[in-house]
Amino acid sequence: MENEVEIVLVEDNQNDVELTLRALKKNKISNNVVVLGDGEQALDYLYGRAEFEARNATSNPRLILLDLKLPKMDGLEVLKVIKSDPDKKMIPVVMLTSSKEESDVVKSYSLGVNSYIVKPVDFDNFVEAIRNIGFYWLLMNECAFKKD
C-alpha cells in the first residue's frame, strides 16, 4: 500500500523492542515495522544484502529508530554509512537511546542524525515520546523522496 508506514527499529534489547512496539501500537502507528537486532543487520536490510537480498533496496523506509549501543556495528557507525550515501541520507534517523552522554549527542548530530531522544524510563512518558516521534516524522514532516 502506498500510504503504509514503514519504520525500521534497530534495537538489540528485547525489552526495549517490545516497549517500542507497544508504544507504536498504542499510538496507532505500528503498521509495517521492521525490527533488526544489530547494526550489521540494519545495513543488510537497507541495502538488500544477505538474508534481505530479495528486498528492493531502492525502497527506503520512512523512518529509522536507531539505538546507539548495538552489537557487531554500533549506531554511530550505521548512521555514518546511511548519511554518507546519497541514496539513503534523506531517510530520517532518530537516535533512540538510553545514553545521555554529551559526546554521544554531539557525535550523532555531527554525523547527521535528525533527532536524538533519550528513552524515558516511565512507560507513559515513553509512549508520549513515541507519539511525538511518529506524529512529527511520519505525519508532519515532508518526505524528500517518494516511496516505491
C-alpha positions as CSV (number, residue, x, y, z in Angstrom):
1,M,0.0,0.0,0.0
2,E,1.3,3.4,-0.9
3,N,0.2,5.0,2.4
4,E,1.7,2.2,4.5
5,V,4.1,3.5,7.1
6,E,7.5,1.8,7.2
7,I,9.6,2.1,10.4
8,V,12.9,0.4,10.8
9,L,13.6,-0.2,14.5
10,V,17.2,-1.1,15.2
11,E,17.4,-2.3,18.8
12,D,19.2,-5.3,20.4
13,N,17.4,-5.2,23.8
14,Q,14.2,-7.3,23.5
15,N,12.5,-5.5,26.4
16,D,13.1,-2.2,24.6
17,V,11.8,-3.7,21.3
18,E,8.6,-4.8,23.0
19,L,8.2,-1.5,24.7
20,T,8.7,0.4,21.5
21,L,6.3,-1.8,19.6
22,R,3.6,-1.4,22.3
23,A,4.1,2.4,22.3
24,L,3.8,2.4,18.5
25,K,0.7,0.3,18.6
26,K,-0.9,2.4,21.4
27,N,-0.3,5.5,19.2
28,K,-1.8,3.7,16.1
29,I,1.5,3.9,14.1
30,S,2.5,0.3,14.2
31,N,2.0,-0.6,10.5
32,N,4.9,-2.3,8.8
33,V,7.6,-2.1,11.5
34,V,10.8,-4.0,10.7
35,V,12.8,-4.9,13.8
36,L,16.5,-5.5,13.4
37,G,18.8,-6.6,16.2
38,D,22.2,-5.2,15.3
39,G,23.9,-2.6,13.1
40,E,25.2,-5.0,10.5
41,Q,21.7,-6.4,10.0
42,A,20.3,-2.9,9.7
43,L,22.7,-2.2,6.8
44,D,22.0,-5.6,5.2
45,Y,18.3,-4.7,5.3
46,L,18.7,-1.2,3.9
47,Y,21.0,-2.4,1.1
48,G,19.2,-5.7,0.3
49,R,22.1,-7.9,1.3
50,A,22.4,-11.3,3.0
51,E,19.1,-12.5,4.4
52,F,17.4,-9.5,2.8
53,E,18.7,-9.9,-0.8
54,A,15.1,-10.3,-2.1
55,R,14.2,-6.9,-0.7
56,N,14.0,-3.9,-3.1
57,A,16.9,-1.8,-1.7
58,T,15.7,1.3,-3.6
59,S,12.6,1.4,-1.4
60,N,13.7,3.4,1.6
61,P,11.8,3.3,4.9
62,R,10.0,6.4,6.1
63,L,11.9,6.5,9.4
64,I,14.7,4.7,11.2
65,L,14.7,4.4,15.0
66,L,18.3,3.6,15.8
67,D,19.8,2.6,19.1
68,L,23.3,3.8,19.9
69,K,24.8,0.7,21.6
70,L,24.4,-2.2,19.2
71,P,26.3,-5.5,18.7
72,K,28.5,-6.0,15.6
73,M,28.3,-2.4,14.5
74,D,27.1,0.4,16.7
75,G,24.5,3.0,15.9
76,L,27.1,5.7,15.1
77,E,28.7,3.5,12.5
78,V,25.3,2.7,11.0
79,L,24.4,6.4,11.0
80,K,27.7,7.3,9.3
81,V,27.0,4.8,6.4
82,I,23.4,6.0,6.0
83,K,24.2,9.7,6.0
84,S,27.2,9.4,3.6
85,D,25.1,7.6,1.0
86,P,23.3,9.9,-1.5
87,D,20.5,7.3,-1.9
88,K,19.9,6.9,1.9
89,K,20.9,10.1,3.5
90,M,17.4,11.6,3.2
91,I,15.9,8.9,5.4
92,P,15.1,10.5,8.8
93,V,17.1,8.8,11.5
94,V,16.1,9.2,15.1
95,M,18.7,8.0,17.7
96,L,16.5,6.4,20.4
97,T,18.9,5.5,23.2
98,S,19.5,5.4,26.9
99,S,22.8,7.3,26.6
100,K,22.7,10.9,27.9
101,E,26.5,11.3,27.3
102,E,27.1,14.7,25.7
103,S,29.8,13.1,23.5
104,D,27.2,10.7,22.0
105,V,24.8,13.5,21.3
106,V,27.4,15.7,19.7
107,K,28.8,12.8,17.6
108,S,25.3,11.8,16.5
109,Y,24.5,15.3,15.3
110,S,27.9,15.7,13.6
111,L,27.1,12.6,11.6
112,G,23.7,13.8,10.5
113,V,21.2,12.4,12.9
114,N,17.8,14.1,12.5
115,S,16.9,13.8,16.2
116,Y,18.4,12.4,19.4
117,I,16.0,11.2,22.0
118,V,16.9,9.6,25.4
119,K,14.5,6.8,26.2
120,P,12.2,7.7,29.1
121,V,12.2,5.1,31.9
122,D,8.5,5.6,32.6
123,F,6.2,3.8,30.1
124,D,3.7,6.6,29.9
125,N,6.5,9.1,29.1
126,F,7.9,6.6,26.6
127,V,4.5,6.2,24.9
128,E,4.3,10.0,24.7
129,A,7.9,10.3,23.2
130,I,7.0,7.7,20.6
131,R,3.7,9.5,19.8
132,N,5.7,12.7,19.2
133,I,8.3,11.0,17.1
134,G,5.6,9.3,15.0
135,F,3.5,12.5,14.7
136,Y,6.4,14.7,13.6
137,W,8.4,12.3,11.4
138,L,5.6,10.4,9.8
139,L,2.7,12.9,9.6
140,M,4.1,16.5,9.8
141,N,7.5,16.2,8.1
142,E,7.6,16.4,4.4
143,C,9.4,13.4,2.9
144,A,12.2,14.2,0.4
145,F,11.7,11.0,-1.5
146,K,8.7,9.0,-2.8
147,K,8.2,5.5,-1.6
148,D,8.1,3.0,-4.5
